[in-house]
Amino acid sequence: MNILQKKINQNDFFGIIIISIFSLAVNQYYGNLGIFPHDSFSHFGTGHMIINGSHPFTDFWIVSGPFIDYFQAFLFKIFGSSWKIYVFHASIINLLVTTFTFILLRNLNLDFKRSVFFSLCFSILAYPTSGTPFVDHHSTFFSLIGIYLILNCIVKESKYICFFIPLFFILGFLSKQVPAFYLAVSTMPIFFLYLFFNKKFFLINYFFFGSLFFIFLIILFSLINGISLINFYEQYILYPQSIAKNRFENLNISIISILGNFKFIFISLVILILIKAIKIKKINLFLKTKENYILLIILITSFALMFHQILTRNQIFIFFLIPLVLGIASIDINDKFLKYAVIIICLFSTIKYHERFNEGRKFHELQNVNLNLAVDAKLIDEKLAGLKWITPQFKNNPLSEIKVINEIKLILKNDKRNKMVFGNYQFLSVILNQNLFYTTRWHVFDGSDYPLPKSSYFESYKKLNNQVAKKNDVKAVYSILPVTTENIYDLFGKDCLVMNSLNEFITRYEFKKC
């Protein structure tokens, strides 16, 4: 690897344009193809709530993603609240991380054509697996950009690049604590090791000041908007730790399953290691050679992301590592046969996972659903136009679900009072243009988004719900399945509510004096 302090030329700008258009378009397309209500609307309702004066940690309980909520609110404020702008949010991140991937490969001196090829494959396997803003994707890709900046800082030894490294890890952490934490704590020591062995101590100062500067801005933003730092600590640090503890206790790792799930990632890593091993001539110079640090960081990044995927309960989405790793491996490949062999491996794996996750929508659990039966969600509201509505819950009968949603919409629309809604259709606030005072993003009843009654943090969650109801003079609470009457009574007490079952899907509870 002949590392260059490469300047972006005219061809590179042309490549960036191609990559930008493609990465934006591919996510816009697949972001509109079917949904999984639990996840697909995660930041749709909360983004709208922020526009209407609500804030995370204070007005609704969250364990991840405040940055995503605020960025979504910003886009809604500028362009209006709609499904198209919601998908556009994820598409912007796909464009951003893909462009950074291309720039990294070019700065590491991979030729133009292969840099374009591997970057395009990356963009197909990156955000389109979800298509809509999602905490794991945001956290991973912001952190990955931070890692790209570390690699570029090693190559160019730029103090300005070093200053901005913390920003992207912070944005990753404020999207989701994990995997940003894993990626930061695993790659930073290698970076500092490089600075120590190569006596580049001045760069540490810029990294340190950058960290302080961006943390200060976030604290200032929180104070200005009345966000409780105590609530932030409890909801974002303490409570997620209890979730992580339970997952670690129930962790069941099988070597066979790991190899089965990540086989093409492992193949890519083996190719990278073999190619780089040939170039390592003197082991005593290992820690003084830039390209060896790049190798170590890429390896540790890959293993950190695989560990995260094993631990999390979300669908696997890290197959973008294949074109990234193979692209970096290709830098030192001069043999024509090997060049094409690596390209074929990358192309095959990209098509394989594209078919499974993009076309088959496995991330949204739609792999056994006939996507051809999807209908335009403008049947619900014009703001959802462009979304091909079909969900795993109603499988091959989307019109039946839309009928249910429209009935719920009409009930909520006719009630002009301030009301709270508990359920998974978090877009209702947007299409009704009302603040429905959601106090959580979704309801999966596994404690992954809010505390359950058995949790030591449930009283805090209960207190938040009651404070929101009182502060906003809420007159009624609505529950939409799968939320049950028992769930509502746990929060507000049976004696304080009058229940009225409106149909088999929605129930109204009106407050009375207790």
DRENZATOR-953170 format. One record per residue: x, y, z negated of N, C-alpha, C in turn. Coordinates in steps of 0.05 Angstrom, whole numbers, plus 5000, padded with zeros to 4 digits. Example, Ala and Ser with C-alpha at 12.3 -4.5 7.8 and 13.67 -1.06 7.14 Angstrom:
2
526448864844524649104844526449344844525749554858527349794857525850014843
***
This chain:
514
501749765000500050005000501850255000501850385021503350635023501450865015501650934990499851144980500651414990498651555001499151825012497452024997498452264995496752484986495352595011493352435019492052475045490152715045490252865066488353085070486152985089483653065083481352985099481553135126481552975148481753095175479053105188479053185214476553225229475052965232476452745238475152485240473852405214475152465191474052395165471452545160471352795168468852955165466652825181467352735205465352605222464452345209466352195197465651945183463852005159464352215144462752295121459852355130459552495152456852555163455352295169456652115183455451855190454551705165456451685146455951545121453651675105453651935104451652085088448952035099448652055126446052015139445051735134446851545138446151255136445351185107447051265088446551195060443951325049443351565059440851695052438451555064438651485090436451365105435851085095437850925090437450645082436050625055436750815037435350805011432550915013432151125030429451225034427551015044428550845062426850635073426150425052428150315039427550095020426350194994426750444987425550554964422550574966421550564991418650574996417350305000418850094997417849825004417249664978414749684969413849544945414949654919413649594897414449704871414049504849415449554827415149414802414449624781411849664775411049894759412649944733413449734719415049774695417449954701418949894722421450024728421250244749419550204769419550384792418650664784416950694764415950954756417351054730419650944723420951004698421251304693422051454713422651744709420751924725418751804736416751954751415052124733413851994712412252134693413852314675416152224665417752384647418852634660419552604686420552844701418353054702415852964706413653154707413053274680413353114658412953204631414853424624417353404632419353614626418553874639417553864664416554104677414354244660412754074647410554174631411254234602413954244596414754334570415654124550415353864557416253644539419153594542420353484521423253414522423753134510425652984521426252724510427352754481426952544466427752514438425952674419424852894429423053054412420152984418419452964444416652924452416152644463418152494470417852214477420352064471419951814462422151644453423551514477426151544479427651414500430251294489431051074501433550954494435550984516434851104538436651144560435551344579437351464595436551624618435651914616436452064595435452344594436452504618438852454627439852604650438152554674437352304679435652244702433052394700431852404676429352544672429552844680431752964670432153254676432753304705434253134717434853164746432353134763430652934755428152894769426353134765426253244741424653484736425653714753428253744756429453954773428453924802428553674812427753624840424753674844423153594824420253644825419653944825421154084809420854384806421454514833423554424847424454554872422654464895422054204898420754094921417854014917416954024892414253924886414353634878412353554862412253284852410953094872412552894881411552704900413352454900412252234910413851984912416252024930415952164952418152204971420552344957419952544941422152684926423352494905421752324894422752134874424751944886424051834909425951654923428351804933427952054941430152224950432252254928431352264903433252284880435252054881434251804883435951574885437751574910436551674932438051684957440451874955440052094941442252284936444652154922444051994902446151854887447451644905445851504922447051314941448951454960448051684970449751844987452351934973452052024949454352134934456451914928455651684918457551474910458751344935457251324957458251214982460351404994459751654994461751855004464251844988464051824962466451804945467951544951466551334957467851084965469551114990468351245010469751295035472251465030471951685015474251855009476451714995475651534976477651384961479251204980477851054997479150875016481051025035480251255043481951415061484351525046483951605021486251695005488151474998487151224997488950994993490150895020489551045041490851005067489650765082487150695078485850505096485050655121485250525144484650665169481750745171481150925189478551055191476250855196476650685216474450505224473750305201475750195188475150005167474050155142474950395137473750555115470850605120470050665144467250705151465650445147466750225157465449965156464949885127466949885110466649795083464849985067464950245073463250435060460250395067459750335092456950285101455850035088457549825086456749585072456149645043457849815031457449895003454750035000454050215018451550365015449150185017449249975032447049785036446549635010448649564995448449404971448349564946448449824948448550004924445750064914444750304919442250384907439750254920439750184946437350064958436249824944437849674928436749444914434449524896434549774885432349884870430750074887432150274899430850464916429750704902429050674876428150894860430050934837430051174825431851224802431651014780433950904773434050684753436550724736436250674710438350744691440950594696440850324702443250174707444750274731443250334752444550424777445850694773444350884761445451154756448051134739447850994717450050964699452550844712452050634727454250504741455550684762453950814778455050974800456351234791455351354771456751594760459351504747459351284733461851184721463751094742462750984764464550894786465851134799464351354802465551604812467751694793467251674767469351744747471851574751471451314757473751134762475151214788473551284809474751374834476551624829475651804811477252034805479751954790479651754773482051654759484051554780483051394799484751284820486051504837484351704843485351934859487352104843486852114816488652264799491352124798491351854797493851694798495351744824493851754846495051794873496152074876494552274869495252554874496352704850495952584826496852714801495853004799493253034805491953294805490653354779491353584767490253674742487253734744486453834768483653904772481853654774482853444787481353194788481153084760483353094745483352994718481353134700480953394704479153554688476253454692475453364716472753284722472152994716474152834710473652554703471552514681471852654659469852624637467052684645466652874663463952954671462352714680463452554698461952334710461552104690463452054672462951854651460851954632460752204626458652324609455952294622455752364648453252334663452452034664454351864667453851574666452751494639453951594618453051524590450251634585449651874595447051994591444951884611445751704628443951554645443251284631445351154622445050914604447750874590447650814565450050784549451850564560450550344567451750114579450750104608452450094628455250004629457250234627456350484624458350704624460450664602459550574579461350524557463450314563462450084575464349874582466449964602465550114622467350204643469350404632468450584615470250784604472350664586471550494567473450384547475250174560474550064583476249864595478249984615477550214627479250334647481050554636480050694616481550924605484250834594484450614579487050534569489150484591488150384614490050334636490950604647489050794650489751054659491851194641491351184615493151304596495851164596495750904600498250744602499950844626498650904648500051014671501351284664499751454651500751724644503151704625503051504607505251464587507751364601507551154617509951034629511151214651509551384663510551554684510851844675510651884648511252144636509652374648506952324652505152524663503352624641504552704619503052774595501353024599502153194617500653444621497753394631497353164645494753094655492753024632493852924610492152864587490753114577492253334577491053584567488553664583488753634610486453704627484153514623484653264619482553074613481253144586482853214566481853274540480153524540481153744554479653994555477053954572477253794592474853734608472753594591473553404574471753264556470353464537471953634524470853834505468954024519469654114543468054304558465354194565465253954576462753844585460953754561462153654540460653594516459453844504460954064503459954314493457554414509457654384536455454474553452854304547453254054542450953874537449653944510451353994490450354064463448954334465450054524479448854784483446054754497445954594518443454544532441354434513442154244496440354114477439254314457441054484446440154684427438254894439438854974463437155174477434355064481434154804488431554674494430254544469431354584446430154484422430254184419432154054431432453764429433853694403432653534386433753464360436153274364438453364354440853194356440652954337439152994315438652764297436952554311434852634326433252454341434952314363436652474375438352364396440152144384441252194361443051994349441451734342439051774331437451544323436551384347435451524367434251394390436251294411438451434414440351384435442751224426443451234400445751104390445050874372443550934350443050724330441050514340438750594351436850394359437850214382439150314403440250144423442349944412443750024391445649834378444249594367441849634356440249414346439349224368438749344391438049184415440349014424442749154426445149014435445948784416445548834390446148624370444548374375441948414380440248184385441048034411441848184431442648054456445247904453447148024438449647884433449147624418447347634399446747394383445447174399443947254420442647054437444047014464446547104465448147084490448846794495448246704519448846424527450346434554452946414553454546434577455346164587454746114612455545874626457445934649459745804649461745854671460545794698458945584699457745504725455845714735454145824717452246034725453646294732455846354718457446594725458546574753459846344758461046294784458846284806456546174799454346164819453246434826452846604806451646874810453647064824456247034818458147234827460247114846459646894859461646754875463046924896461547094910462747254931464347484919463647574895465247774881467947644873467847404862470247264855472047204879470847124901472347084926473847334934472447564933473647824940475947884921475547834895477647894876480147714880479647454887481847274893483447364917482047454938483447564962485147804954483947984938485448224929487948154913487647974894489947894877492147754893491347574912493347434928494947634946493547824958494848014975496748194960495848284936497448464920499748314907499348054900501447904887503947864904503447844930505647824949507548064948506348294942507848544943509348604916508548464895509848514869512548364869514648514872517348394874518848394848518548604833519948634808517948684785517648484768515748504746516348734727518948794724519749014705518949284715518249304741517349564753514349574755512949374745510049344749508649594738509349674714507949894701508750174710510650184729511450434740510550474768509150284779508250294807505250364808504650574823501850674824499850464833500550314854498650134866497949904846499749844827499049634808496949734788497049984781494950104764492250104778492350164804489850154820488749864820490449674823489649394822488349324796489749394774488749334747486049464742485649714750483149854746480849724761481349654786479349524803478549254791480449104781479948844769478248874743479149054726477749094700474949214705474649384725471949484732470049264740471049084757469448864767468548684744470348614726469748434704467848574683468248834679466548984661463648984671463349024698460649034709459348754709460948544713459848274711458948214683460548304663459748264635457148404629456948654639454448804635452048654647452348544671450148404684449448154669451348014656450747784640449147854616449848084604448648174579445848294583445548444604442948584609440848384619438348464616436148304625435048394652436348594663435548694689436748514712435648554735436548404758439448474766440848284777443648334786443648524809445348714809445548914831448348994838450448854827453148954830454648834854453148734874454448624898455848824915455449084910456949294924459949274918460649124896463449074890464848924913463448764928464648604949465948784970464448964983465749135003467849324991467449404966469349584953472049434948471849194937474349044931475748954957474148864976475348775002476449015017475249245014476349485027479049555016479349544990481949604977483949384983483049134985484848914993485848945021484149055039484849085067487049285072487649465053489649665056492349545063492949315051495549185056495448955076493248925090493048715110493748825137495848715149496648795176496148575196496048325187495548105205492748125217492448105244489948145258487847935249488747685247486947475239485747525211487447595192486547645165484647895163485248095180483548335181480748255188480448095209477748015218476447815199478047645186477047455167475747595143477047805133476047965111473448115119473448225143471148365154468748175156469247935166467047735168465947655141467747615122466847545094465047775083465948015087464448245078461748275092461748235118459348255134457348035126458347795122456547565115455247615088456947695068455847735041453947975040454548185056452848415057450048335068450048185090447548095102446047915082447447735069446247545050444847695028446147875015444948014992442948235001443448345024441448525036438748395040438848145051436347995056434947935030436447865009435347784983434248024968435848244966435048454948433748694961434448754986433148975000430648885015431048695033428748595048426848435030427948265013426248094995425348234970426448464963425848624940425948464914427948294911428348124888428548294862429848524864430148694841427448774829425448794845422748864837420948614834422248374834420748124831418648084852419248174876417348144898418147934918420047764911421147564930419047364939416947314922414847124929412247264938412447514945410147674953410347724983408047724996407947785025407948085028410248195034410548485037409048605060408348435079406748535102403948615094403048535071400448605061400348865046402648995043402849255029401149465044399949645028398349865039399550135030398850345045399850605038398650705012400350784993399450874967398051134967397751264991396151504992393151444987392451184988389751104980389251164950391451194935391251274907391251584906393251694919393551984919395552064941395152294953396852394974399752424964400152474938402852514927404552254928403152024932404451764934404751674963404151854982404251775010406951685018407051475035409551365044410351115029409451085004409950834989408250614999409450395007408050145015407349994989404850024980404049924954403549624954405149484938404649204931406349144907405249004887406648954862406548654856408448564839408348284831405948204814404748414800402548354782400048274798399448414820397148344837397948204862400448154865401647994887400448064914398947894925398047934953395248064955394548214935391948354936392248644926393848804941394349074932391849254931389949204948387549364948385949334923385949094911384649044886385849214863388549234863389949394843389349684847389349774872388850054878386050134869384149954872381350004862381350044832382849874818383049894788384350164781386450234795387850494789386050734793384550724815382750954821380550974801379650754790377650764769378850884744381250814737382650924714383151224718383951294742384451574749381951744745379651644754377151784752376351834723376751624706376051644678377751864665380351864670382152064658381652344669380952364694380352614707377852744695375852584689373352694678373552774649375652674635376052764607377853004607376753234602378253484604379853554579379653384559380953434533383953364535385553454516388253364514388253064505389852904519389752614514392452494518392852274504395352114506394651854520396451764537396051514553398351324547397651074542399550854538399050644560401050594576400850394598403150424617402950274639405250264657404850424683402650544687402250714711403050994704405651044702406651304693406451524713405351474736404951674757402351824753400651734735397951854732398152144724400152224708400452504700401052674724402552564743403352724767400952764785399452554791397252574811394852724799394652724772392552874759393453154752396053204754397353464747396653534718396953344701396453384672398853264656399253374633401153254615399653054598400052794603398552584589400152494564402152634557403652594532404552304528405652194548406951924545409151944524409251764506411351764486413451544491413151404513415151214521414851174551416851054564416851024593415150784602415250564588413850324597413350144573411749934577411049754556411649464564413849364554414649084559414548914534414149034511413748904486416048714478418448784486420848644477422748814461421849064455423549244440425649384456425649354482427849464498427449764504425049864500424550154506423650304481422350174463421450304438421250094416421450174391421349984369418649854365418749594360416349444353415849454323413449384314412849404285414849264267416049054276417948904259420749044257421149254274423649394274423749604251426149644240426549844219426250124230426250154257425950414269423050474277421250294272418550334280417150574267417850614242416650844228417351104241419851124251420651374266419051404291418651184305417151184330414251264324413151144303410351204295410051494288411951604273411951884265412052064289413752004309413852164333411152174348409851944350407251924364405152104350405152094324403252244308403852544310406352614310407152894313406353014340406752854361406052934388403052984390401452794378398552814378397553064363398753124341397953354325398853614338401353624347402453864359400853954384399853764399398553824424395453804422394453784397391553774392390253554410391453314409390353094425387752994412385652964429383052884420382452584425383852474444383352194451385952054460386051794455388251624464387051414483388451364505387651164524389750944526388850694525390750474530389950334556392050274572391750134597393249874594391949654601393349394599396049404612398149284599398049084578397949194550397749454546397549564519394849484507394849384482392449284469391549464446389149404437388049554414389849534390390949304385392749264362395149454364396249484388398549664392397849954384395450044391394550314385394050344355392850144343392350154314394950154298396950024308399650024295400750304293400150464313401250734315399650944299396950924301395251144291393451054268393350794263391550694241388750644251387550424243384950354252382750544241383150634217381150804204380851084216382851164232382851434243381851444272380951224283380151204311377451074315376051164335373551044344374150924372373850664374374550524399372150494417372750524443370650494464371950354488371350104493372349964516370850044541372250184560370950294583370650094606372649914609372549684627374649494618375149284634377049074625379949164625380449404637383249504639383849734621381949904614382550144599380650174576381750274554380250314529380750594519378750724508379050994497378750984466380451134453380351164424380251464417378151534403377751814396378451854366379852074361380652134333378352224317378152144292376252234273377752314248376452474231377752564206378052324188380552294177381152064160381052154131
***
